């Protein structure tokens, strides 16, 4: 039985030398594992003469129990020592002044809305607001969106129980409801932007079921496409702080504008740099307010004209600040917020001409 005593002694020495749980686990596997020393002794019992096998088996089983107890005791001791060291490292001296804590910062969405408001405010726009829960008439019908339009399907829109004024309720899919409220409640001429939350049934790296939009509307006499183009070109060049930013307008279709246009800016597809390279990146939608929208709100389209536009707040923020994924905007990760957040005292990075 000398080999059993030697194995016990060697195991005790190896466990005593193990200074952390990784070294302890190596000893455990080397002794009690599938190919461990003790397991080899158990497998060799079949080769022991029959008259000695009973005594040998009992001794090996006793050693197995003893070694298992030694291994477990050493694990408990190492874990207790690790906990003690951690507690010692984390101990705070309450008599010392508190450590410096990073100050809070402004969220990129809030800063982007501030910048948009400042730019459009310099152009004479005011900020309009409206409810997040809206009737389908304000959200769709008044905007000349027909009942069969895909945007009205429940796989894209969050419908809510109940009605208001006999009309179904939805979580607004855009801030265009503020345009309708403005047309119904204000006498033209006016210039209004509507930043705020919107909701759609979509979620991935570039879409969120809740996101932010900034829409705008101008209504006056003799409004033309030239006014629309001048307004949006000035905004984009100011927001991206590039006075010579290339801007392109492409014909498109939206039910609430006619004609409708997508707006692109110069972009480098390979590097993602705004204003560089020979590529184009779609940035927002726009167009002249459809005569039916004006008529739906009680305005004579022969007397009043206007233009409207809309863009995603997160989208332009991601482009300006090099943020690749939409989801961290809402995950409350302090590391992300400290990296992309803004000091409350830092001025907005706007074009100096404004």
C-alpha positions as CSV (number, residue, x, y, z in Angstrom):
1,X,0.0,0.0,0.0
2,X,3.0,2.3,-0.2
3,X,1.8,3.7,-3.5
4,X,-1.4,4.9,-2.0
5,X,0.4,6.7,0.8
6,X,2.7,8.2,-1.7
7,X,-0.2,9.4,-3.8
8,X,-1.9,11.0,-0.8
9,X,1.3,12.7,0.2
10,X,2.0,14.0,-3.3
11,X,-1.6,15.3,-3.6
12,X,-1.4,17.1,-0.3
13,X,1.9,18.8,-1.4
14,X,0.4,19.8,-4.8
15,X,-2.7,21.2,-3.2
16,X,-0.7,23.2,-0.7
17,X,1.4,24.7,-3.6
18,X,-1.7,25.7,-5.5
19,X,-2.0,29.4,-5.1
20,X,-5.2,30.0,-7.1
21,X,-8.3,28.2,-8.4
22,X,-6.7,27.5,-11.8
23,X,-3.7,25.7,-10.2
24,X,-6.1,23.9,-7.8
25,X,-8.2,22.7,-10.7
26,X,-5.1,21.3,-12.5
27,X,-4.4,19.2,-9.3
28,X,-8.0,18.0,-9.1
29,X,-8.0,16.9,-12.7
30,X,-4.6,15.2,-12.4
31,X,-5.7,13.1,-9.4
32,X,-9.5,12.7,-9.7
33,X,-10.1,13.3,-13.4
34,X,-10.9,10.8,-16.1
35,X,-7.2,10.1,-16.7
36,X,-6.1,11.0,-13.1
37,X,-3.8,9.1,-10.9
38,X,-6.5,7.7,-8.6
39,X,-8.7,6.8,-11.5
40,X,-5.8,4.8,-12.9
41,X,-5.6,2.9,-9.6
42,X,-9.3,2.1,-9.7
43,X,-9.0,0.9,-13.3
44,X,-6.1,-1.4,-12.3
45,X,-8.0,-3.3,-9.7
46,X,-9.0,-5.9,-12.2
47,X,-5.3,-6.9,-12.5
48,X,-4.9,-7.5,-8.7
49,X,-5.0,-11.2,-7.6
50,X,-8.5,-12.2,-6.5
51,X,-7.5,-12.9,-2.8
52,X,-6.1,-9.3,-2.5
53,X,-8.6,-7.5,-4.6
54,X,-11.2,-6.9,-1.8
55,X,-8.6,-5.4,0.6
56,X,-7.0,-3.3,-2.2
57,X,-10.3,-2.0,-3.5
58,X,-11.4,-0.9,0.0
59,X,-8.1,0.9,0.5
60,X,-8.3,2.7,-2.9
61,X,-11.9,3.7,-2.2
62,X,-10.9,5.1,1.2
63,X,-8.1,7.1,-0.5
64,X,-10.5,8.4,-3.1
65,X,-12.8,9.8,-0.3
66,X,-9.9,11.3,1.6
67,X,-8.5,12.9,-1.6
68,X,-11.9,14.3,-2.5
69,X,-12.2,15.8,0.9
70,X,-8.7,17.4,0.7
71,X,-9.5,18.8,-2.8
72,X,-12.8,20.3,-1.6
73,X,-11.2,21.8,1.5
74,X,-8.4,23.4,-0.5
75,X,-11.0,24.9,-2.9
76,X,-13.0,26.4,0.0
77,X,-9.8,27.8,1.4
78,X,-8.7,29.4,-1.9
79,X,-12.2,30.9,-2.5
80,X,-12.2,32.3,1.0
81,X,-8.8,33.8,0.4
82,X,-9.8,35.3,-2.9
83,X,-12.9,36.9,-1.4
84,X,-10.9,38.3,1.5
85,X,-8.4,39.8,-1.0
86,X,-11.2,41.3,-3.0
87,X,-12.9,42.8,0.1
88,X,-9.5,44.3,1.2
89,X,-9.0,45.8,-2.3
90,X,-12.5,47.3,-2.3
91,X,-12.4,48.6,1.2
92,X,-13.2,52.3,1.3
93,X,-11.9,54.7,3.9
94,X,-15.0,56.7,4.8
95,X,-12.8,59.4,6.4
96,X,-11.3,60.4,3.0
97,X,-13.1,62.8,0.6
98,X,-15.2,61.0,-2.0
99,X,-13.5,60.1,-5.3
100,X,-14.0,62.1,-8.4
101,X,-17.0,60.8,-10.3
102,X,-17.4,61.7,-14.0
103,X,-20.0,64.3,-14.5
104,X,-23.2,63.5,-16.3
105,X,-23.4,64.3,-20.0
106,X,-26.0,65.2,-22.6
107,X,-27.3,62.2,-24.7
108,X,-26.4,62.4,-28.4
109,X,-30.1,62.4,-29.3
110,X,-30.8,65.4,-27.0
111,X,-27.7,67.2,-28.4
112,X,-28.8,66.5,-32.0
113,X,-32.3,67.9,-31.3
114,X,-30.7,71.0,-29.7
115,X,-28.6,71.5,-32.8
116,X,-31.5,71.0,-35.2
117,X,-33.6,73.4,-33.2
118,X,-30.8,76.0,-33.2
119,X,-30.3,75.8,-37.0
120,X,-34.0,75.9,-37.9
121,X,-34.6,78.5,-35.2
122,X,-32.1,80.8,-37.0
123,X,-34.3,80.3,-40.1
124,X,-37.5,81.5,-38.3
125,X,-38.9,78.1,-37.4
126,X,-40.7,77.4,-34.1
127,X,-41.0,74.1,-32.3
128,X,-44.4,72.3,-32.4
129,X,-45.5,69.4,-30.2
130,X,-48.2,66.7,-30.4
131,X,-49.3,63.6,-28.6
132,X,-47.5,60.3,-29.0
133,X,-50.9,58.5,-29.0
134,X,-52.8,59.8,-32.1
135,X,-55.9,59.0,-34.1
136,X,-55.4,57.2,-37.4
137,X,-57.0,60.2,-39.1
138,X,-54.2,62.6,-37.9
139,X,-51.5,60.0,-38.4
140,X,-52.7,58.7,-41.8
141,X,-55.9,59.9,-43.4
142,X,-55.3,63.7,-43.1
143,X,-51.9,63.1,-44.7
144,X,-53.5,61.6,-47.9
145,X,-52.4,58.0,-46.9
146,X,-55.1,55.7,-48.3
147,X,-56.5,52.8,-46.2
148,X,-54.8,50.2,-48.3
149,X,-51.3,51.7,-47.8
150,X,-48.8,49.2,-46.3
151,X,-47.8,51.7,-43.6
152,X,-51.3,51.3,-42.1
153,X,-50.9,47.5,-41.7
154,X,-50.6,46.2,-38.1
155,X,-47.2,44.6,-38.9
156,X,-45.8,48.1,-39.2
157,X,-48.0,50.2,-36.9
158,X,-48.8,49.8,-33.2
159,X,-52.6,50.0,-32.9
160,X,-54.1,50.7,-29.5
161,X,-57.5,49.8,-27.9
162,X,-60.1,52.4,-27.7
163,X,-61.0,55.4,-29.9
164,X,-60.9,59.2,-29.9
165,X,-63.7,61.1,-31.6
166,X,-64.8,57.7,-33.0
167,X,-61.4,57.1,-34.7
168,X,-58.9,54.3,-33.9
169,X,-55.8,55.1,-31.9
170,X,-52.2,54.4,-32.9
171,X,-48.7,55.2,-31.6
172,X,-47.7,57.8,-34.1
173,X,-45.4,56.5,-36.8
174,X,-44.0,59.9,-37.6
175,X,-44.3,63.4,-36.2
176,X,-46.4,64.5,-39.2
177,X,-49.3,64.5,-36.8
178,X,-47.9,67.8,-35.5
179,X,-48.0,69.2,-39.1
180,X,-51.7,68.4,-39.2
181,X,-52.3,69.9,-35.7
182,X,-50.5,73.0,-36.9
183,X,-52.5,73.3,-40.1
184,X,-55.7,72.9,-38.1
185,X,-54.9,75.3,-35.3
186,X,-52.7,78.0,-36.7
187,X,-53.3,80.7,-39.2
188,X,-50.7,80.7,-42.0
189,X,-48.1,81.8,-42.7
190,X,-46.0,79.7,-40.4
191,X,-42.7,77.7,-40.1
192,X,-42.7,74.8,-37.7
193,X,-40.4,71.8,-36.9
194,X,-41.6,68.8,-34.9
195,X,-38.9,66.8,-33.2
196,X,-40.1,63.9,-31.1
197,X,-40.6,60.2,-30.5
198,X,-42.2,57.9,-33.1
199,X,-43.0,54.2,-33.1
200,X,-42.9,51.4,-35.6
201,X,-42.8,47.6,-35.4
202,X,-39.2,47.1,-36.4
203,X,-36.0,46.3,-34.5
204,X,-32.4,45.6,-35.7
205,X,-29.0,47.3,-35.8
206,X,-30.4,50.2,-37.8
207,X,-34.1,50.2,-36.7
208,X,-35.8,50.6,-33.3
209,X,-39.5,50.2,-32.3
210,X,-39.1,53.7,-30.7
211,X,-37.0,56.3,-32.4
212,X,-37.0,60.0,-33.0
213,X,-37.8,62.1,-36.0
214,X,-37.7,65.8,-36.8
215,X,-40.2,66.9,-39.4
216,X,-40.9,70.4,-40.6
217,X,-43.5,72.3,-42.5
218,X,-43.6,75.8,-44.1
219,X,-46.9,77.2,-45.4
220,X,-47.2,80.6,-47.0
221,X,-48.2,82.2,-50.3
222,X,-46.1,81.6,-53.4
223,X,-43.9,78.9,-51.8
224,X,-41.8,77.1,-54.4
225,X,-39.3,74.2,-54.7
226,X,-36.5,76.8,-54.6
227,X,-37.5,77.7,-51.0
228,X,-37.5,74.0,-50.1
229,X,-34.0,73.4,-51.6
230,X,-32.5,76.5,-50.1
231,X,-33.8,75.6,-46.6
232,X,-32.6,72.0,-46.6
233,X,-29.2,72.7,-48.2
234,X,-28.5,75.4,-45.6
235,X,-29.6,73.0,-42.8
236,X,-27.4,70.1,-44.0
237,X,-24.3,72.3,-44.5
238,X,-24.8,73.9,-41.1
239,X,-25.5,70.6,-39.2
240,X,-22.5,68.8,-40.7
241,X,-20.4,72.0,-40.5
242,X,-19.4,71.7,-44.2
243,X,-20.2,75.0,-46.1
244,X,-19.5,73.2,-49.4
245,X,-21.3,69.9,-48.7
246,X,-22.7,68.4,-51.9
247,X,-26.5,68.0,-51.8
248,X,-28.6,66.2,-54.4
249,X,-32.4,66.1,-54.8
250,X,-34.0,63.0,-56.4
251,X,-37.6,62.5,-57.5
252,X,-39.5,60.2,-55.2
253,X,-43.1,59.5,-53.9
254,X,-44.8,60.2,-50.6
255,X,-48.6,60.4,-50.3
256,X,-48.5,63.7,-48.5
257,X,-46.2,65.7,-50.8
258,X,-46.3,66.4,-54.6
259,X,-43.8,66.6,-56.0
260,X,-41.7,64.5,-53.6
261,X,-38.0,64.3,-53.3
262,X,-35.3,62.3,-51.5
263,X,-32.3,64.3,-50.4
264,X,-28.8,62.9,-50.7
265,X,-25.5,64.2,-49.5
266,X,-21.9,63.5,-50.7
267,X,-20.3,60.5,-49.0
268,X,-17.4,58.2,-49.2
269,X,-18.8,54.6,-49.2
270,X,-15.4,53.1,-48.4
271,X,-14.5,55.3,-45.4
272,X,-17.9,56.5,-44.3
273,X,-16.7,60.1,-44.4
274,X,-19.4,62.7,-45.0
275,X,-18.7,65.2,-47.8
276,X,-15.8,63.2,-49.3
277,X,-15.6,60.8,-52.3
278,X,-17.9,60.4,-55.2
279,X,-20.8,58.5,-53.6
280,X,-24.2,59.6,-52.4
281,X,-26.1,58.9,-49.2
282,X,-29.8,59.3,-48.7
283,X,-30.4,61.5,-45.7
284,X,-34.1,62.7,-45.6
285,X,-37.4,62.9,-47.5
286,X,-39.1,66.1,-48.6
287,X,-41.6,67.7,-51.0
288,X,-44.2,70.3,-51.6
289,X,-47.3,69.8,-49.3
290,X,-50.0,67.9,-51.3
291,X,-53.0,70.1,-52.1
292,X,-55.3,67.4,-50.5
293,X,-53.4,67.7,-47.2
294,X,-54.1,71.4,-47.2
295,X,-57.7,70.9,-48.2
296,X,-58.2,68.2,-45.5
297,X,-57.1,70.9,-42.9
298,X,-59.4,73.6,-44.3
299,X,-56.9,75.6,-46.3
300,X,-57.4,76.6,-49.9
301,X,-54.5,75.1,-51.9
302,X,-55.1,77.8,-54.6
303,X,-54.1,80.4,-52.1
304,X,-51.6,78.6,-49.8
305,X,-48.6,76.5,-50.7
306,X,-46.0,74.9,-48.5
307,X,-43.2,72.4,-48.3
308,X,-42.5,69.7,-45.7
309,X,-39.5,67.4,-44.8
310,X,-38.6,64.7,-42.3
311,X,-35.5,63.0,-41.1
312,X,-34.5,60.5,-38.4
313,X,-32.7,62.1,-35.5
314,X,-30.7,59.0,-34.7
315,X,-29.7,58.6,-38.3
316,X,-28.1,62.0,-38.7
317,X,-26.5,61.7,-35.2
318,X,-25.0,58.3,-36.2
319,X,-23.6,59.8,-39.4
320,X,-22.2,62.9,-37.8
321,X,-20.5,61.1,-34.8
322,X,-19.5,57.8,-36.4
323,X,-21.9,55.6,-34.5
324,X,-22.4,52.2,-36.2
325,X,-25.2,50.7,-34.2
326,X,-28.6,52.2,-33.3
327,X,-29.3,49.9,-30.3
328,X,-26.8,51.4,-27.8
329,X,-28.7,54.7,-27.9
330,X,-31.2,53.0,-25.6
331,X,-29.2,50.5,-23.5
332,X,-28.0,53.0,-20.8
333,X,-24.4,51.8,-21.0
334,X,-22.5,54.4,-19.0
335,X,-19.3,53.7,-20.9
336,X,-21.0,54.4,-24.2
337,X,-22.7,57.5,-22.8
338,X,-19.5,58.8,-21.4
339,X,-17.8,58.3,-24.8
340,X,-20.5,59.7,-27.1
341,X,-22.2,62.1,-24.6
342,X,-21.6,65.9,-24.5
343,X,-20.7,68.3,-21.8
344,X,-23.6,70.5,-20.8
345,X,-21.2,73.5,-21.1
346,X,-19.8,72.5,-24.6
347,X,-21.2,74.6,-27.5
348,X,-23.0,72.8,-30.3
349,X,-20.7,72.2,-33.3
350,X,-22.6,74.3,-35.9
351,X,-21.6,76.2,-38.9
352,X,-20.1,79.6,-37.9
353,X,-22.3,81.4,-40.4
354,X,-25.4,80.8,-38.3
